[in-house]
Amino acid sequence: MNGTEGLAYAALFVLSVTLLLTNQVALATVAIVPLVLTSFKYSFPQNVKKAQRHR
């Protein structure tokens, strides 16, 4: 995750929490969807090399 992605992730988190606290559930849902999708992006390992067997 680079700096821009981290900043966007933090901004979505703050936006969704703020909207939930102000009882705007529909708008909070719109903010939470990309937040969840980006969290799935970093939940799974990427570019994992499989162990090679030496013969």
Phi and psi restraints in degrees (range 20) as a CNS / XPLOR table:
assign (resid 1 and name C) (resid 2 and name N)
       (resid 2 and name CA) (resid 2 and name C) 1.0 -90.5 20.0 2
assign (resid 2 and name N) (resid 2 and name CA)
       (resid 2 and name C) (resid 3 and name N) 1.0 -178.6 20.0 2
assign (resid 2 and name C) (resid 3 and name N)
       (resid 3 and name CA) (resid 3 and name C) 1.0 -63.0 20.0 2
assign (resid 3 and name N) (resid 3 and name CA)
       (resid 3 and name C) (resid 4 and name N) 1.0 -39.1 20.0 2
assign (resid 3 and name C) (resid 4 and name N)
       (resid 4 and name CA) (resid 4 and name C) 1.0 -67.4 20.0 2
assign (resid 4 and name N) (resid 4 and name CA)
       (resid 4 and name C) (resid 5 and name N) 1.0 -41.8 20.0 2
assign (resid 4 and name C) (resid 5 and name N)
       (resid 5 and name CA) (resid 5 and name C) 1.0 -66.3 20.0 2
assign (resid 5 and name N) (resid 5 and name CA)
       (resid 5 and name C) (resid 6 and name N) 1.0 -38.6 20.0 2
assign (resid 5 and name C) (resid 6 and name N)
       (resid 6 and name CA) (resid 6 and name C) 1.0 -64.5 20.0 2
assign (resid 6 and name N) (resid 6 and name CA)
       (resid 6 and name C) (resid 7 and name N) 1.0 -40.6 20.0 2
assign (resid 6 and name C) (resid 7 and name N)
       (resid 7 and name CA) (resid 7 and name C) 1.0 -65.5 20.0 2
assign (resid 7 and name N) (resid 7 and name CA)
       (resid 7 and name C) (resid 8 and name N) 1.0 -41.6 20.0 2
assign (resid 7 and name C) (resid 8 and name N)
       (resid 8 and name CA) (resid 8 and name C) 1.0 -65.7 20.0 2
assign (resid 8 and name N) (resid 8 and name CA)
       (resid 8 and name C) (resid 9 and name N) 1.0 -39.4 20.0 2
assign (resid 8 and name C) (resid 9 and name N)
       (resid 9 and name CA) (resid 9 and name C) 1.0 -62.8 20.0 2
assign (resid 9 and name N) (resid 9 and name CA)
       (resid 9 and name C) (resid 10 and name N) 1.0 -45.0 20.0 2
assign (resid 9 and name C) (resid 10 and name N)
       (resid 10 and name CA) (resid 10 and name C) 1.0 -65.7 20.0 2
assign (resid 10 and name N) (resid 10 and name CA)
       (resid 10 and name C) (resid 11 and name N) 1.0 -39.3 20.0 2
assign (resid 10 and name C) (resid 11 and name N)
       (resid 11 and name CA) (resid 11 and name C) 1.0 -65.7 20.0 2
assign (resid 11 and name N) (resid 11 and name CA)
       (resid 11 and name C) (resid 12 and name N) 1.0 -41.1 20.0 2
assign (resid 11 and name C) (resid 12 and name N)
       (resid 12 and name CA) (resid 12 and name C) 1.0 -63.9 20.0 2
assign (resid 12 and name N) (resid 12 and name CA)
       (resid 12 and name C) (resid 13 and name N) 1.0 -38.7 20.0 2
assign (resid 12 and name C) (resid 13 and name N)
       (resid 13 and name CA) (resid 13 and name C) 1.0 -64.4 20.0 2
assign (resid 13 and name N) (resid 13 and name CA)
       (resid 13 and name C) (resid 14 and name N) 1.0 -47.3 20.0 2
assign (resid 13 and name C) (resid 14 and name N)
       (resid 14 and name CA) (resid 14 and name C) 1.0 -63.8 20.0 2
assign (resid 14 and name N) (resid 14 and name CA)
       (resid 14 and name C) (resid 15 and name N) 1.0 -42.0 20.0 2
assign (resid 14 and name C) (resid 15 and name N)
       (resid 15 and name CA) (resid 15 and name C) 1.0 -62.7 20.0 2
assign (resid 15 and name N) (resid 15 and name CA)
       (resid 15 and name C) (resid 16 and name N) 1.0 -45.1 20.0 2
assign (resid 15 and name C) (resid 16 and name N)
       (resid 16 and name CA) (resid 16 and name C) 1.0 -67.1 20.0 2
assign (resid 16 and name N) (resid 16 and name CA)
       (resid 16 and name C) (resid 17 and name N) 1.0 -39.5 20.0 2
assign (resid 16 and name C) (resid 17 and name N)
       (resid 17 and name CA) (resid 17 and name C) 1.0 -66.3 20.0 2
assign (resid 17 and name N) (resid 17 and name CA)
       (resid 17 and name C) (resid 18 and name N) 1.0 -42.6 20.0 2
assign (resid 17 and name C) (resid 18 and name N)
       (resid 18 and name CA) (resid 18 and name C) 1.0 -61.8 20.0 2
assign (resid 18 and name N) (resid 18 and name CA)
       (resid 18 and name C) (resid 19 and name N) 1.0 -43.1 20.0 2
assign (resid 18 and name C) (resid 19 and name N)
       (resid 19 and name CA) (resid 19 and name C) 1.0 -66.7 20.0 2
assign (resid 19 and name N) (resid 19 and name CA)
       (resid 19 and name C) (resid 20 and name N) 1.0 -36.4 20.0 2
assign (resid 19 and name C) (resid 20 and name N)
       (resid 20 and name CA) (resid 20 and name C) 1.0 -67.1 20.0 2
assign (resid 20 and name N) (resid 20 and name CA)
       (resid 20 and name C) (resid 21 and name N) 1.0 -37.8 20.0 2
assign (resid 20 and name C) (resid 21 and name N)
       (resid 21 and name CA) (resid 21 and name C) 1.0 -70.2 20.0 2
assign (resid 21 and name N) (resid 21 and name CA)
       (resid 21 and name C) (resid 22 and name N) 1.0 -24.8 20.0 2
assign (resid 21 and name C) (resid 22 and name N)
       (resid 22 and name CA) (resid 22 and name C) 1.0 -95.7 20.0 2
assign (resid 22 and name N) (resid 22 and name CA)
       (resid 22 and name C) (resid 23 and name N) 1.0 13.7 20.0 2
assign (resid 22 and name C) (resid 23 and name N)
       (resid 23 and name CA) (resid 23 and name C) 1.0 60.6 20.0 2
assign (resid 23 and name N) (resid 23 and name CA)
       (resid 23 and name C) (resid 24 and name N) 1.0 35.9 20.0 2
assign (resid 23 and name C) (resid 24 and name N)
       (resid 24 and name CA) (resid 24 and name C) 1.0 -109.0 20.0 2
assign (resid 24 and name N) (resid 24 and name CA)
       (resid 24 and name C) (resid 25 and name N) 1.0 76.8 20.0 2
assign (resid 24 and name C) (resid 25 and name N)
       (resid 25 and name CA) (resid 25 and name C) 1.0 -67.0 20.0 2
assign (resid 25 and name N) (resid 25 and name CA)
       (resid 25 and name C) (resid 26 and name N) 1.0 -38.8 20.0 2
assign (resid 25 and name C) (resid 26 and name N)
       (resid 26 and name CA) (resid 26 and name C) 1.0 -63.6 20.0 2
assign (resid 26 and name N) (resid 26 and name CA)
       (resid 26 and name C) (resid 27 and name N) 1.0 -44.0 20.0 2
assign (resid 26 and name C) (resid 27 and name N)
       (resid 27 and name CA) (resid 27 and name C) 1.0 -71.0 20.0 2
assign (resid 27 and name N) (resid 27 and name CA)
       (resid 27 and name C) (resid 28 and name N) 1.0 -34.3 20.0 2
assign (resid 27 and name C) (resid 28 and name N)
       (resid 28 and name CA) (resid 28 and name C) 1.0 -64.4 20.0 2
assign (resid 28 and name N) (resid 28 and name CA)
       (resid 28 and name C) (resid 29 and name N) 1.0 -36.8 20.0 2
assign (resid 28 and name C) (resid 29 and name N)
       (resid 29 and name CA) (resid 29 and name C) 1.0 -62.9 20.0 2
assign (resid 29 and name N) (resid 29 and name CA)
       (resid 29 and name C) (resid 30 and name N) 1.0 -39.9 20.0 2
assign (resid 29 and name C) (resid 30 and name N)
       (resid 30 and name CA) (resid 30 and name C) 1.0 -64.3 20.0 2
assign (resid 30 and name N) (resid 30 and name CA)
       (resid 30 and name C) (resid 31 and name N) 1.0 -33.6 20.0 2
assign (resid 30 and name C) (resid 31 and name N)
       (resid 31 and name CA) (resid 31 and name C) 1.0 -79.2 20.0 2
assign (resid 31 and name N) (resid 31 and name CA)
       (resid 31 and name C) (resid 32 and name N) 1.0 -30.3 20.0 2
assign (resid 31 and name C) (resid 32 and name N)
       (resid 32 and name CA) (resid 32 and name C) 1.0 -75.6 20.0 2
assign (resid 32 and name N) (resid 32 and name CA)
       (resid 32 and name C) (resid 33 and name N) 1.0 -32.4 20.0 2
assign (resid 32 and name C) (resid 33 and name N)
       (resid 33 and name CA) (resid 33 and name C) 1.0 -58.2 20.0 2
assign (resid 33 and name N) (resid 33 and name CA)
       (resid 33 and name C) (resid 34 and name N) 1.0 -52.4 20.0 2
assign (resid 33 and name C) (resid 34 and name N)
       (resid 34 and name CA) (resid 34 and name C) 1.0 -66.9 20.0 2
assign (resid 34 and name N) (resid 34 and name CA)
       (resid 34 and name C) (resid 35 and name N) 1.0 -27.7 20.0 2
assign (resid 34 and name C) (resid 35 and name N)
       (resid 35 and name CA) (resid 35 and name C) 1.0 -64.2 20.0 2
assign (resid 35 and name N) (resid 35 and name CA)
       (resid 35 and name C) (resid 36 and name N) 1.0 -44.1 20.0 2
assign (resid 35 and name C) (resid 36 and name N)
       (resid 36 and name CA) (resid 36 and name C) 1.0 -67.3 20.0 2
assign (resid 36 and name N) (resid 36 and name CA)
       (resid 36 and name C) (resid 37 and name N) 1.0 -41.0 20.0 2
assign (resid 36 and name C) (resid 37 and name N)
       (resid 37 and name CA) (resid 37 and name C) 1.0 -64.1 20.0 2
assign (resid 37 and name N) (resid 37 and name CA)
       (resid 37 and name C) (resid 38 and name N) 1.0 -39.2 20.0 2
assign (resid 37 and name C) (resid 38 and name N)
       (resid 38 and name CA) (resid 38 and name C) 1.0 -71.4 20.0 2
assign (resid 38 and name N) (resid 38 and name CA)
       (resid 38 and name C) (resid 39 and name N) 1.0 -30.6 20.0 2
assign (resid 38 and name C) (resid 39 and name N)
       (resid 39 and name CA) (resid 39 and name C) 1.0 -68.7 20.0 2
assign (resid 39 and name N) (resid 39 and name CA)
       (resid 39 and name C) (resid 40 and name N) 1.0 -34.0 20.0 2
assign (resid 39 and name C) (resid 40 and name N)
       (resid 40 and name CA) (resid 40 and name C) 1.0 -65.9 20.0 2
assign (resid 40 and name N) (resid 40 and name CA)
       (resid 40 and name C) (resid 41 and name N) 1.0 -31.9 20.0 2
assign (resid 40 and name C) (resid 41 and name N)
       (resid 41 and name CA) (resid 41 and name C) 1.0 -61.5 20.0 2
assign (resid 41 and name N) (resid 41 and name CA)
       (resid 41 and name C) (resid 42 and name N) 1.0 -37.7 20.0 2
assign (resid 41 and name C) (resid 42 and name N)
       (resid 42 and name CA) (resid 42 and name C) 1.0 -98.8 20.0 2
assign (resid 42 and name N) (resid 42 and name CA)
       (resid 42 and name C) (resid 43 and name N) 1.0 3.7 20.0 2
assign (resid 42 and name C) (resid 43 and name N)
       (resid 43 and name CA) (resid 43 and name C) 1.0 -80.4 20.0 2
assign (resid 43 and name N) (resid 43 and name CA)
       (resid 43 and name C) (resid 44 and name N) 1.0 -27.6 20.0 2
assign (resid 43 and name C) (resid 44 and name N)
       (resid 44 and name CA) (resid 44 and name C) 1.0 -107.4 20.0 2
assign (resid 44 and name N) (resid 44 and name CA)
       (resid 44 and name C) (resid 45 and name N) 1.0 142.1 20.0 2
assign (resid 44 and name C) (resid 45 and name N)
       (resid 45 and name CA) (resid 45 and name C) 1.0 -66.1 20.0 2
assign (resid 45 and name N) (resid 45 and name CA)
       (resid 45 and name C) (resid 46 and name N) 1.0 142.8 20.0 2
assign (resid 45 and name C) (resid 46 and name N)
       (resid 46 and name CA) (resid 46 and name C) 1.0 -122.3 20.0 2
assign (resid 46 and name N) (resid 46 and name CA)
       (resid 46 and name C) (resid 47 and name N) 1.0 146.0 20.0 2
assign (resid 46 and name C) (resid 47 and name N)
       (resid 47 and name CA) (resid 47 and name C) 1.0 57.1 20.0 2
assign (resid 47 and name N) (resid 47 and name CA)
       (resid 47 and name C) (resid 48 and name N) 1.0 44.1 20.0 2
assign (resid 47 and name C) (resid 48 and name N)
       (resid 48 and name CA) (resid 48 and name C) 1.0 -87.0 20.0 2
assign (resid 48 and name N) (resid 48 and name CA)
       (resid 48 and name C) (resid 49 and name N) 1.0 125.9 20.0 2
assign (resid 48 and name C) (resid 49 and name N)
       (resid 49 and name CA) (resid 49 and name C) 1.0 -85.6 20.0 2
assign (resid 49 and name N) (resid 49 and name CA)
       (resid 49 and name C) (resid 50 and name N) 1.0 134.9 20.0 2
assign (resid 49 and name C) (resid 50 and name N)
       (resid 50 and name CA) (resid 50 and name C) 1.0 -78.3 20.0 2
assign (resid 50 and name N) (resid 50 and name CA)
       (resid 50 and name C) (resid 51 and name N) 1.0 148.7 20.0 2
assign (resid 50 and name C) (resid 51 and name N)
       (resid 51 and name CA) (resid 51 and name C) 1.0 -67.2 20.0 2
assign (resid 51 and name N) (resid 51 and name CA)
       (resid 51 and name C) (resid 52 and name N) 1.0 132.6 20.0 2
assign (resid 51 and name C) (resid 52 and name N)
       (resid 52 and name CA) (resid 52 and name C) 1.0 -100.6 20.0 2
assign (resid 52 and name N) (resid 52 and name CA)
       (resid 52 and name C) (resid 53 and name N) 1.0 140.3 20.0 2
assign (resid 52 and name C) (resid 53 and name N)
       (resid 53 and name CA) (resid 53 and name C) 1.0 -91.4 20.0 2
assign (resid 53 and name N) (resid 53 and name CA)
       (resid 53 and name C) (resid 54 and name N) 1.0 133.4 20.0 2
assign (resid 53 and name C) (resid 54 and name N)
       (resid 54 and name CA) (resid 54 and name C) 1.0 -94.3 20.0 2
assign (resid 54 and name N) (resid 54 and name CA)
       (resid 54 and name C) (resid 55 and name N) 1.0 130.1 20.0 2
